Each structure stands twice: as C-alpha cells, then as structure tokens.
Amino acid sequence: MKRFDELEGINQRLANEIGRAERDKDYQTGIALKREYHMNKIEMLDLLEGTQGQDEGVSLTQAIAEMQAMPFRPKYATGVDVVDNHFEGGFEDSQLIMLGGEKGAGKTAFALQMIYNIANGHPAVFYSYEMPVWKMAQRAVKSHLTSGQTDRIILVGAGRDIDQLEKSIRSHAAMGRKFFGVDSLMKITNKRNAGKRNEQISDITDRLAALAIELGLLIVLIVQVAKADLQSGHMAVKGSGDADYDADIMLFFVKDKAQIDKRDLICEKNRQNGVEFKEAVYVDKESVIMYSMGSARAPVTIHYEDAPEGKKENMGMSNKIEAVLI
C-alpha cells in the first residue's frame, strides 16, 4: 500500500526528530512531533482495517441484487433548471464535480446556489479558502435564506492542506453530512507531496475523488482555467496533471463579451448519464443567484431521503420539497 509505506517512512523520520528534541529539551517541538507521529499511526491502522476483504470482490449478479435493494438515493438539485433537467433532477452522490472558468465567471455563485438549494433539506459544508467566512455570510444575506437553510450550512475557512481537508471531510461525513463545496483547488496545499505542482494537484484530486466514492459524498471543487485555454476554447483545469481524469462531471462557465450578465455553461464531461451540453445562464447581480432565461424564480422540486421516523418535522424534510429560489 503506497500510502501506508509513505506513513511508515514519515514516522521513522519523526522518531529520529522526537529523539533529537528530547535530547535538546525542546519539549514543545517534541509534543508536536509526537502528536503527528500518533496521528499517522491511527491512519495506518485505518488503512490496515480498510484492506480486510478488499480483494474478494462480488459477482455481477450479486452486485445487481445489492444495487436493486439499495435505499432511495437522493439527487441534489442545483436550482438552475437547465442543469437539473440535463442531469434528470440533479447530481447523484459518490461523485467529484469540478466547476471551472475565468475569474468572475460565476463558479462560486453556482456552487453556493447548490448549497443554498440543498440546505432546504440536507446539511452542507463549504470550505471557503478564497474569501473569509464573514464575506461568505455577507453574500448569503443577499440571497434571503431561511433560518433552516442557514442552520444547515457549515462554513470552514481554516485547514488548507489536503491532509487537513481530508480529515475534516471525514469528520463531517461521520456526522451524516454528504455535500461538500471547496473553493478552490488552487488554494489547497499538499505538504506531504514534494513533487511539482501538477503532481501535487493530481494527488489532491485523486484523494478527493476516492473520498467521494468511499463515503458516498458529493464533492464540488472549484477550479481555474488558464487564459490560453479560454482563448483557444479548450477547457481544462489549470495546472491539472491528471485532475481532469479524476472528475466525474466537469462544468465550465464562460463570460459573454456582449452581455455582462450572460454566461455559457459548458458540460465537458459527464459520467452520471453521458450527456454533454452547452446552455446560456444568467447571473442576478442583486442576489448573486444564477438562473436560466424564463425560469429565474420557478419552483424547484428536490428529492430527499426520508428522515428517520419522528424527525421529519424537526429537520424540515419530506420526501419531496418544493422550494422557490430567490
């Protein structure tokens, strides 16, 4: 196991550094090193536990039977009808979705709109590495969210390294949170990977894609597109390495030079149902909400899992929720 061997090598180095710190009576450094050493040990144990039975596999017949017996899986509606229509109601879980485009094209607006929509019935976590949390709160006020929505949205501004991000996502997932937005890929560091930046990015997107599958999550990652790619019309993640391969869905926003509020939304990759498309969408400057022409404030049908018995009233959830986005 590559990751296990990597942690083992790191802990051998840490053991030497711990010994040196103790000899120098540098207790503060020693405590920090020991903490990292034991966190690595816990991760190594988790890796070993996760390998039990991983190579046994199942027959296709059994896989089909298990799939048919699975409980209802929700689709996460974005609130932009042309997108939800193309994805037959919204995005499925267990996917890594990349949102790309030039500065100011609407990537963050679209990601936040998804979160606002999902928060009508599900908790959601947004990692804001581009803007401080108070600015995100200021932006949310313009969208006139309900108290139920704001209660279900968790904003995180710290912990930009991929190790910290992965641990945080795992922690939130353990509390039943399934939707995560990350703004943005370029702000995520990878201190354990000493390779070039494109190699670090490949490792970051590979780990996020693996997390989405392992824990049944929907992770929306905001990415950048190089100016040269925008000019040529070739849509790819800036400094991507293999990032494009890790994405299940890739959506790109391109500004319309003739109309300031118009964007071309281009779906370059779609593993969910294979449909690729190009649609015109618009940004409302007052609410910072994205919409398609002719249906800016139309009700959106959102399908959610049934809440545990006796909890629906408190959670504000039902099997089908009608939400009017403003």
C-alpha positions in Angstrom: 0.0 0.0 0.0 1.6 3.2 -1.2 0.1 5.5 1.5 0.9 3.0 4.3 4.5 2.8 3.2 4.7 6.6 2.9 3.4 7.0 6.5 5.8 4.4 7.8 8.7 6.3 6.3 7.5 9.6 7.7 7.2 8.0 11.2 10.7 6.7 11.0 11.9 10.3 10.4 9.6 11.6 13.1 11.0 9.1 15.6 14.5 10.5 15.0 13.3 14.1 15.3 11.5 13.2 18.5 14.7 11.8 20.0 16.6 14.9 19.0 14.0 17.2 20.5 14.1 15.3 23.8 17.9 15.4 23.9 17.7 19.2 23.3 15.0 19.5 25.9 12.8 21.2 23.3 9.6 19.9 24.8 7.1 22.0 22.7 8.6 20.6 19.5 8.6 17.1 20.9 4.9 17.3 21.8 4.0 18.5 18.3 6.1 15.7 16.7 4.6 13.1 18.9 1.1 14.3 18.0 1.9 13.9 14.3 3.5 10.5 14.9 0.5 9.1 16.6 -2.0 10.6 14.1 0.0 8.8 11.4 -0.3 5.6 13.4 -4.0 6.0 13.6 -4.2 6.5 9.8 -2.0 3.4 9.3 -4.4 1.3 11.4 -7.4 2.7 9.5 -5.6 1.7 6.2 -5.0 -1.8 7.5 -8.6 -2.2 8.6 -9.8 -1.0 5.3 -7.8 -3.7 3.4 -9.7 -6.5 5.0 -11.6 -8.4 2.3 -11.0 -5.7 -0.3 -9.8 -8.2 -2.9 -12.7 -10.7 -2.5 -15.0 -9.0 -5.0 -18.6 -9.9 -5.8 -20.3 -11.5 -8.8 -22.2 -9.2 -11.2 -25.4 -11.0 -10.2 -24.8 -10.1 -6.6 -23.9 -6.5 -7.4 -27.1 -6.1 -9.4 -29.1 -7.6 -6.5 -27.4 -5.3 -4.0 -28.0 -2.3 -6.2 -31.7 -3.0 -6.5 -32.0 -3.5 -2.8 -30.3 -0.1 -2.0 -32.5 2.5 -0.3 -33.6 5.5 -2.3 -30.6 7.7 -3.2 -31.4 11.5 -3.5 -30.3 13.7 -6.3 -29.0 17.1 -5.4 -30.8 19.8 -7.4 -28.8 22.9 -8.3 -31.8 25.3 -8.6 -30.8 26.1 -12.2 -33.4 24.2 -14.3 -31.4 23.7 -17.5 -28.7 21.9 -15.4 -31.2 19.9 -13.3 -33.0 18.8 -16.5 -29.8 17.6 -18.2 -28.9 15.6 -15.0 -32.5 14.3 -14.7 -33.3 16.0 -11.4 -29.8 16.9 -10.1 -26.4 15.4 -9.2 -26.1 12.0 -7.7 -23.7 11.3 -4.8 -20.4 9.5 -4.9 -19.0 12.0 -7.4 -16.4 14.7 -7.7 -17.7 17.6 -9.7 -15.3 20.3 -11.0 -16.6 23.8 -11.7 -14.2 25.8 -13.9 -14.0 29.2 -15.6 -12.2 32.5 -15.6 -12.3 35.0 -12.7 -15.8 36.4 -12.1 -17.5 33.8 -14.4 -19.8 32.6 -11.7 -18.1 29.4 -10.3 -18.6 30.3 -6.7 -22.1 31.7 -7.3 -23.2 28.4 -8.8 -21.5 26.3 -6.0 -23.2 28.5 -3.3 -26.5 28.3 -5.1 -26.3 24.5 -5.0 -25.6 24.7 -1.3 -28.5 27.0 -0.6 -30.8 24.7 -2.5 -29.6 21.6 -0.8 -29.8 23.2 2.6 -33.6 23.2 2.2 -33.4 19.6 3.4 -29.8 18.5 3.9 -26.8 19.8 5.7 -23.9 21.0 3.6 -20.3 22.1 4.2 -18.5 24.8 2.3 -14.7 25.3 2.5 -14.0 28.9 1.8 -10.3 29.3 1.0 -10.8 32.3 -1.4 -12.9 34.5 0.9 -13.1 34.9 4.7 -16.1 33.4 6.3 -17.6 36.8 7.1 -17.7 37.7 3.4 -19.5 34.5 2.7 -22.0 35.4 5.4 -22.4 38.9 3.8 -23.0 37.3 0.4 -25.6 34.9 1.8 -27.7 37.7 3.3 -28.3 39.0 -0.3 -29.9 35.6 -1.1 -32.6 35.9 1.6 -32.1 32.4 3.0 -34.4 30.9 5.6 -33.2 30.1 9.2 -33.5 26.4 8.3 -31.1 26.9 5.4 -28.5 28.9 7.4 -28.6 26.4 10.2 -27.8 23.5 7.8 -24.8 25.2 6.1 -21.4 24.9 7.8 -18.7 27.3 6.7 -15.0 26.4 7.1 -12.1 28.8 6.4 -9.1 27.1 8.0 -7.1 23.9 7.2 -6.0 24.4 3.6 -3.7 21.4 3.3 -5.1 18.3 1.7 -4.4 16.2 4.8 -6.4 18.7 6.9 -9.2 18.9 4.3 -9.5 15.1 4.1 -9.7 14.7 7.9 -12.3 17.4 8.1 -14.4 15.9 5.4 -14.2 12.5 7.0 -15.3 14.1 10.3 -18.3 15.8 8.8 -19.2 12.7 6.9 -19.3 10.8 10.1 -22.0 13.2 11.3 -24.1 12.5 8.3 -23.1 15.4 6.0 -23.0 14.3 2.4 -22.5 17.5 0.4 -19.2 19.4 0.3 -18.1 22.5 -1.7 -14.4 23.5 -1.9 -13.3 26.9 -3.1 -10.8 26.4 -4.6 -8.3 23.8 -5.9 -5.5 26.3 -6.4 -5.6 27.2 -2.7 -5.2 23.7 -1.4 -1.6 22.8 -0.4 0.0 19.4 -0.4 2.8 19.5 2.1 3.5 15.7 2.1 4.0 15.6 -1.6 7.4 17.0 -2.6 6.7 16.8 -6.3 5.9 19.5 -8.9 2.7 21.4 -8.5 0.9 19.4 -11.2 1.8 16.2 -9.4 0.5 17.7 -6.1 -2.8 18.7 -7.8 -3.1 15.2 -9.3 -2.7 13.7 -5.8 -5.3 16.2 -4.3 -8.0 15.4 -6.9 -7.3 11.7 -6.7 -7.8 11.7 -3.0 -11.0 13.8 -3.2 -12.4 11.5 -5.9 -11.6 8.5 -3.8 -13.3 10.1 -0.7 -16.4 10.7 -2.7 -16.7 7.1 -3.7 -15.6 5.6 -0.4 -18.1 7.7 1.7 -20.9 8.2 -0.8 -20.3 12.0 -0.9 -20.9 14.7 -3.5 -17.9 17.0 -3.6 -17.9 20.1 -5.7 -14.5 21.5 -6.3 -14.0 25.0 -7.9 -11.0 25.1 -10.3 -9.4 27.6 -12.6 -8.9 27.6 -16.3 -5.8 29.0 -18.0 -6.3 32.2 -20.1 -4.7 30.4 -23.1 -7.3 27.6 -22.8 -10.1 30.1 -22.6 -8.9 31.8 -25.8 -8.5 28.6 -27.7 -11.8 27.2 -26.4 -10.0 24.1 -24.9 -11.5 23.7 -21.5 -9.0 22.1 -19.0 -8.1 22.5 -15.3 -5.2 24.9 -14.8 -2.1 23.0 -13.8 -4.2 19.9 -13.7 -1.9 17.0 -14.2 -4.4 14.1 -14.1 -7.2 16.2 -12.4 -9.4 16.1 -15.5 -9.5 12.3 -15.2 -10.5 12.3 -11.6 -13.6 14.4 -12.2 -16.9 12.7 -12.7 -18.5 15.9 -14.0 -16.8 19.0 -15.4 -18.7 22.2 -15.9 -17.2 25.4 -17.2 -18.5 28.9 -17.2 -17.5 31.4 -20.0 -18.4 35.1 -19.9 -20.4 36.5 -22.8 -18.4 39.6 -24.0 -21.6 41.2 -25.4 -23.9 40.7 -22.4 -22.4 41.3 -19.0 -24.8 39.1 -17.0 -24.8 36.1 -19.5 -22.6 33.0 -19.2 -22.2 30.0 -21.5 -22.3 26.9 -19.2 -20.4 24.0 -20.9 -20.5 20.4 -19.7 -17.3 18.8 -20.9 -17.5 15.6 -19.0 -20.5 13.6 -17.6 -20.1 10.2 -16.1 -23.6 10.4 -14.5 -25.6 10.0 -17.7 -23.2 10.8 -20.5 -25.0 13.9 -21.7 -22.7 16.8 -22.6 -24.2 20.2 -23.4 -23.9 24.0 -23.7 -26.5 26.3 -22.2 -27.0 30.0 -21.6 -27.4 31.0 -18.0 -27.6 34.4 -16.3 -26.4 36.0 -13.0 -28.6 38.2 -11.0 -26.3 40.9 -9.6 -28.5 41.7 -6.6 -28.9 38.2 -5.2 -25.8 36.7 -6.9 -28.1 33.8 -8.0 -27.7 32.1 -11.3 -30.7 31.3 -13.4 -31.8 30.2 -16.9 -33.9 32.5 -19.1 -37.7 32.4 -18.4 -37.5 30.5 -15.1 -35.4 32.6 -12.7 -37.8 32.2 -9.8 -39.6 29.0 -10.7 -40.2 26.3 -8.0 -37.6 23.6 -7.9 -38.5 20.0 -7.0 -35.9 18.5 -4.7 -36.0 14.8 -3.8 -34.6 13.8 -0.5 -34.2 10.7 1.5 -36.9 10.1 4.2 -35.8 11.4 7.5 -35.8 8.9 10.5 -39.3 8.4 11.9 -40.4 11.2 14.1 -37.6 13.5 12.9 -39.2 15.0 9.7 -40.9 17.9 11.4 -37.7 19.0 13.3 -35.5 18.6 10.2 -37.9 20.4 7.9 -37.6 17.5 5.5 -40.1 15.4 3.4 -39.7 13.0 0.5 -40.4 15.9 -1.9 -39.8 19.5 -1.1 -41.0 22.5 -3.3 -38.5 25.4 -2.8 -38.7 28.8 -4.5 -35.3 30.2 -5.1 -35.0 34.0 -4.8 
